[in-house]
Amino acid sequence: MNRHVCIYLFVFIIATLSNADTVVLRNDTTNLQGEILSGSINGLRLENTSFEIGSVLIPWSTIKSYTTNKPRPSLVAFLKTGDELWRAKHRLLRGDVRMAQHVFASALPLYLHSQSSDAQLVLEGALRCALSQGNVEEAVDPWLALAQIPIDVRINPFQNLTPVLDPTTMLCPHLPLVPSVRAALTSERLAAFRAVSKQDKNEFLDTILALIDGQEKQPLLFTDFSSLPQWQQIWIQYFIGISLLEKPNNADQRIQGKLSLAKVASLPQETMPWLSGSALLKLSQAFSQEGNDETAEKLMYEVQRRYPSHPLLKN
């Protein structure tokens, strides 16, 4: 090749690269170069002929900075939001729930109807923060929105933590469908959840809903559900116990109900804290209604000792 042609090509390539937009990623030594096409809450769209699909959508939470020759003032706010989301993620991983919760809760309305990577980060972050503080009512919206993101595009933004959704039922094991949660599940929302979870005939979900709504004729006292995952067994024990305690004229069933709740109440504190605390409280109330104040007071003391911040204690 002619020497002058080589020099020309070299200068042309250098000039091209120098005019390219550059995206600096977090936790990655490789910078991405190309042309920034657009930006939205879903991410930064970068085009490069070397990309397999021509362009890529980069989540803002993964971007440390970018450089461009074109003024793009509208992207500054998105970059700032991405930085806040990245910081909130790592605060949550460190256990700083309150600081992380403020960021995720503020961002939640913007991402409720998005299916981007940052949306998954916000939804799961908000869900985990709400659950860690026992705020089951605040966990409903992010749970339902997270469940609607198709499995084939879902990523796990908290890979070092146990998945927050059960992949079979799309239920959240630490978000039991207690009355306040059930009240938020309108028929429309429940139908939408069944559609995305593809569980039109989910026996477990149907059993729980029937128990909550008082529609179960046979309370499944002697049904063998030992083959179910542990969290499902705990849910069933709890809701069977609640169902049977609501039968004031049947002493035998009330005893069975208390035994069922006692199994949930005796679980290790970290296993299912909301249900265990609630089970203790329901047992205390049951003994108080029966005139056994001494046992009721002992159980209430246990609730306050083991679960001092349980939301039901504030009601």
SULSULDA-V585351 format. One record per helix or strand. SS is the DSSP state (H for helix, E for strand). FROM is the first residue (numbers start at 0). TO is the last residue. Records with the same first field share a line. If there is no record, write none. Layout:
SS=FROM-TO, FROM-TO
//
This chain:
H=2-18, 59-61, 73-93, 96-110, 116-131, 135-146, 150-152, 178-183, 186-196, 202-212, 229-244, 250-264, 272-288, 292-305, 310-313
E=20-24, 31-39, 42-46, 54-57, 62-66
//
